[in-house]
Structures are given as structure tokens and as C-alpha cells.
Amino acid sequence: MSVYVDEPIWPWHGLRWCHLLADDIDELHRFAVRLGIQRVSYQGPPRTASPHYDLTGFERKRALAQGEIACDRQGIVMVLRRLRGQAEAA
């Protein structure tokens, strides 16, 4: 299983944010716990079609230090499409 993060390009509340995704939702939650991200930060169905956490640029640096896979915008879109395809097939 892998965990992915895109670039922190989304401005909000004076910070830059990015997305944390994983091949498996349980792995996503486990990784968020290791980063100290609270479950209330989770965004997934039915609010959004793509299960993910939003991270600040600072949290992204910590995640990368723990082995997360950095993706550019195109890469994270490919991960999202693959995960959606898996969900639809289930």
C-alpha cells in the first residue's frame, strides 16, 4: 500500500494546503494518525467523492520524511482516477 501527497498549492487561511491520499482508506487513516492529523480533518463520501485529508505544507514535509510518495498535480489526478475506478468496481 502507498500513501501520496500533491504539492501545497491551495491557499486557505494564510497557508498553502495539499491532499493526502492512499491506496487503501484504512492505510490513509493510519498514516494520518502517525502524522498527528485528527480524524475530523478527513474528507470523504458523501461530502466528497475522493477520500483524503488536507495537509498544510508543514505537515507535508513531515509526511515526506515518513515515506509518503510526492506527486505533482498530474500524478495525484492519476491516483484519484485509479481509486475511483477501484471504488466503482467494488
C-alpha positions in Angstrom: 0.0 0.0 0.0 1.2 3.5 -0.7 0.4 7.0 0.6 0.5 10.0 -1.7 0.6 13.8 -1.4 0.5 16.5 -4.0 2.1 20.0 -4.0 0.9 22.5 -1.4 -0.7 25.0 -3.9 -4.1 25.6 -2.4 -4.2 28.8 -0.4 -6.5 29.0 2.6 -6.3 30.9 5.9 -2.9 32.2 5.1 -1.3 28.7 4.5 -0.7 26.5 1.5 -2.5 23.2 1.5 -2.2 19.8 -0.3 -4.0 16.5 -0.4 -3.1 13.2 1.4 -4.4 10.1 -0.3 -3.7 6.3 0.0 -4.4 3.1 -1.9 -6.5 2.0 1.0 -8.7 4.0 3.3 -7.5 2.2 6.4 -3.9 3.0 5.4 -4.9 6.6 4.8 -6.3 6.8 8.4 -3.3 5.0 9.9 -0.9 7.4 8.2 -2.9 10.4 9.3 -2.7 9.2 12.9 1.1 8.8 12.6 1.2 12.5 11.4 -1.0 13.6 14.3 -3.8 14.7 12.0 -7.2 14.5 13.7 -9.9 12.3 12.1 -12.2 15.4 11.9 -10.0 16.6 9.1 -10.9 13.6 7.0 -12.9 14.3 3.8 -14.7 11.5 2.1 -18.1 10.2 0.9 -20.7 11.6 1.0 -19.1 15.1 1.3 -16.6 14.4 -1.4 -16.0 11.5 -3.8 -12.3 11.3 -3.1 -11.3 10.1 0.4 -8.4 12.3 1.6 -7.0 14.6 4.2 -6.0 18.2 3.6 -2.4 18.9 4.9 -0.5 22.1 5.3 2.9 22.5 3.6 4.5 21.9 7.1 2.6 18.6 7.6 3.5 17.6 4.0 7.2 17.9 4.9 6.7 15.6 7.9 4.8 13.1 5.7 7.5 13.0 3.1 10.1 12.3 5.9 8.0 9.3 6.8 8.0 7.8 3.3 5.0 9.3 1.6 5.1 9.5 -2.2 5.3 13.0 -3.6 3.1 13.6 -6.7 2.7 16.5 -9.0 -0.8 17.6 -9.9 -0.9 15.2 -12.8 0.3 12.3 -10.6 -2.3 12.9 -7.9 -5.1 13.1 -10.5 -4.0 9.7 -11.8 -4.1 8.3 -8.2 -7.6 9.8 -7.8 -8.8 8.2 -11.0 -7.4 4.8 -10.1 -9.0 4.9 -6.6 -12.4 6.0 -8.1 -12.2 3.1 -10.5 -11.5 0.7 -7.7 -14.4 2.0 -5.7 -16.8 1.7 -8.7 -15.7 -1.9 -9.3 -16.3 -2.9 -5.7 
